[in-house]
Amino acid sequence: MNCRMNSLGDEDLEKVSGGVYFNDTKDLKHFVTCTVCNVINYRLDSCLEMCLTPNGKVIPGVSWVNGEAILVHKDYNEGGWLFAYKDGHYGFVSSNNVR
């Protein structure tokens, strides 16, 4: 079987990845400031927590409370989970708690 490998350029990679070249996902120039909201306060320590993957393991100590500013990627998200940044950490937060 003869297979031919084609290399993709940056523009092609952007198209395939939905408009964001994968090496740029952690470039803070693509992040916008939003506000945390709708965190239900069951306890005094209720907060929006950052996860390593959508609905995955929580990153300890990386969280926000209602009204706090949050940096989220303007183009990259996964099924209702926004890609966010805080204090050197990148991860995912629920879009239900960000406006």
C-alpha positions as CSV (number, residue, x, y, z in Angstrom):
1,M,0.0,0.0,0.0
2,N,1.4,3.4,-0.9
3,C,0.5,6.1,1.5
4,R,1.4,9.7,1.1
5,M,1.9,12.0,4.1
6,N,0.8,15.6,3.7
7,S,2.0,18.2,6.1
8,L,-0.5,20.8,7.3
9,G,0.4,24.5,7.5
10,D,-0.7,26.8,10.3
11,E,-3.7,28.0,8.3
12,D,-4.8,24.4,7.8
13,L,-4.3,23.5,11.4
14,E,-6.5,26.5,12.4
15,K,-9.3,25.2,10.2
16,V,-9.1,21.7,11.6
17,S,-9.0,22.9,15.2
18,G,-12.0,25.1,14.8
19,G,-10.2,28.4,14.3
20,V,-7.6,28.2,17.1
21,Y,-4.1,27.0,16.2
22,F,-3.4,24.5,19.0
23,N,-0.1,26.2,20.1
24,D,-2.0,29.4,20.7
25,T,-4.5,28.1,23.2
26,K,-2.3,29.2,26.1
27,D,-1.4,32.6,24.7
28,L,-3.1,35.1,27.0
29,K,-3.8,37.4,24.1
30,H,-6.7,35.1,23.2
31,F,-8.3,35.4,26.6
32,V,-11.0,37.8,27.7
33,T,-12.1,39.0,31.1
34,C,-15.6,37.8,32.2
35,T,-17.4,37.6,35.5
36,V,-18.2,34.6,37.7
37,C,-21.9,34.2,38.4
38,N,-24.5,31.7,39.5
39,V,-22.3,29.9,42.0
40,I,-24.8,28.5,44.5
41,N,-23.7,29.3,48.0
42,Y,-24.5,26.2,49.9
43,R,-21.6,26.8,52.2
44,L,-19.3,29.7,52.9
45,D,-16.6,28.1,50.8
46,S,-18.8,27.6,47.7
47,C,-16.9,28.6,44.6
48,L,-16.3,27.9,40.9
49,E,-13.4,25.5,40.6
50,M,-11.0,24.9,37.8
51,C,-10.7,21.3,36.4
52,L,-7.9,19.7,34.5
53,T,-10.3,18.4,31.9
54,P,-14.0,19.2,31.3
55,N,-15.9,17.8,34.3
56,G,-12.6,16.2,35.5
57,K,-10.3,16.4,38.5
58,V,-10.3,19.7,40.3
59,I,-7.1,21.7,40.5
60,P,-6.7,22.4,44.2
61,G,-6.6,26.1,45.2
62,V,-7.7,27.5,41.9
63,S,-11.2,28.9,42.2
64,W,-13.5,32.0,41.9
65,V,-16.5,33.3,43.8
66,N,-19.5,35.2,42.4
67,G,-18.6,38.6,41.0
68,E,-14.9,37.8,40.6
69,A,-13.2,38.4,37.3
70,I,-12.1,35.3,35.3
71,L,-9.9,35.0,32.2
72,V,-11.4,32.7,29.6
73,H,-10.2,31.8,26.1
74,K,-12.4,33.7,23.6
75,D,-12.5,30.8,21.0
76,Y,-11.6,27.6,22.8
77,N,-14.1,25.5,24.7
78,E,-15.2,21.9,25.0
79,G,-18.9,21.0,25.3
80,G,-20.0,23.7,27.7
81,W,-16.7,24.0,29.4
82,L,-14.6,27.1,29.0
83,F,-10.8,27.1,28.9
84,A,-9.6,29.4,31.7
85,Y,-6.4,30.8,33.2
86,K,-5.5,31.8,36.8
87,D,-2.2,32.2,38.6
88,G,-0.2,30.1,36.2
89,H,-2.8,27.4,35.8
90,Y,-4.8,26.5,32.7
91,G,-8.0,24.4,32.9
92,F,-11.7,24.2,32.4
93,V,-14.6,25.9,34.1
94,S,-18.4,25.4,33.6
95,S,-19.8,28.0,31.2
96,N,-23.0,28.0,33.4
97,N,-21.0,30.1,35.9
98,V,-19.4,32.7,33.6
99,R,-20.9,35.7,31.8
